[in-house]
Amino acid sequence: MKKAAIIGMGVISSIHIASIQNNPQITLVGVCDIDDKKKSEAPEGIPFFTDYKEMIRETHPDVVHICLPHYLHFSVAKWAALMGVHVFCEKPMAMNQAEGREFADFEASHPEIHIGICLQNRLNESVVLLKDMIDRGIYGSLTGIRGTVPWHRPKEYYEVQPWRGKWNTAGGGCMINQSVHTLDLLYYLGGEIKELKAVTAQLLDYGIEVEDTVAARLTFSNGAPGLFLATNANYKNEGVQISLQLERGEFLIADNILYRITEDGEKEKLQEDSKMPGTKFYYGASHGKLIDRFYDSIEKNNQNYIHVRDSLMSIRLIDAIQESGRTGKTVKI
């Protein structure tokens, strides 16, 4: 039985709480938030703290789940790890590439501590099947890929949590907050990216510092082109889509379903993702699978989870897109 504690009681913490409580091998021993009003949202009977260091010292968890604003991820993870506590950290793994490299170096220097990053969409059933087909070479090499994230965020989204719209607390806008999973999957499925050229913009008059819309042209190591489109300026949240063309087959992930596109343009359903009842439609159910895998890796002392080093490329891509957006030039990865 492993003991878990949660730092940060924002929106995503409820998914972590549910995943912990659904695993009979994990006991939740504490939750923490600097806002003491969040105490009412803590599960019944679970101690509530406003100081994460106090919580760790008093409850002695095996694992802490970091569900904090982006700028706190690395510093809190580092402190907990130095206390001998394993860390499961929400995305993004860092604010920028420099901090990401520092985090990856820290991970490498502390092999006794498991540090997992929550890029749970890699475990979606649709992605697992598509990745397997790509790795086995059934349909040949990549010839093109596209990822789109057409979402909506009202002005109140940034007003309620002002850190979301600022460079020094969020590290970016629609990419690092809403689209990091899609960027992660583009290179996870498509392979190494060698360069990109991008445009970043603010289409919404929200008075925020960060981007709300992005378009990027990607070039993969084998020369295949890719396209990434993301926005918070849509009129509603629509499903993320990933379209992938291989030499002998075309595939589409849409509305959490993997399709093979037939020669006559019809969609053949191959796999549908599991869903977690009572959550946002785009969350899926893979938080729980990744959390279960992480705890199992601690129990068995293996490396079968998403490491800090595995997630560094998503931050590198975000930085490169921001750089290209500022300069108008192609950026090497």
Number of C-alpha atoms within 10 A of each C-alpha: 11 16 18 26 29 28 25 21 22 14 10 14 20 17 17 22 20 14 20 21 15 13 14 9 13 18 17 21 21 25 29 26 21 14 11 11 10 17 19 9 12 19 16 8 9 13 16 22 21 18 13 22 15 12 21 25 10 11 15 18 22 20 27 27 24 28 24 21 19 23 20 15 20 21 13 19 22 17 12 21 21 12 14 17 22 24 24 26 24 22 25 28 30 29 24 21 19 14 17 23 17 13 23 20 13 16 20 14 10 13 9 14 20 25 27 29 24 25 25 21 22 20 18 22 19 22 23 16 15 20 17 12 13 18 13 9 14 13 15 15 18 24 19 20 25 20 23 21 26 21 21 18 18 14 13 10 12 16 13 9 11 13 17 23 24 16 16 13 15 23 24 23 23 24 31 24 17 20 25 20 22 25 22 21 19 24 18 17 20 26 16 15 21 14 18 22 22 24 19 23 15 18 13 16 8 14 10 19 15 19 23 26 23 23 18 21 17 27 21 21 13 14 14 18 18 23 20 20 20 24 26 25 18 17 11 12 16 16 16 19 19 23 21 23 20 19 13 12 17 21 21 25 23 17 14 24 18 25 21 20 18 12 9 6 9 10 15 13 14 15 19 17 19 14 16 18 9 7 13 9 15 15 15 19 22 22 21 22 13 25 22 18 17 28 27 17 15 19 11 10 13 11 14 15 23 20 21 24 18 16 24 22 20 29 26 17 25 21 22 22 28 23 18 20 21 13 13 14 14 17 20 13 15
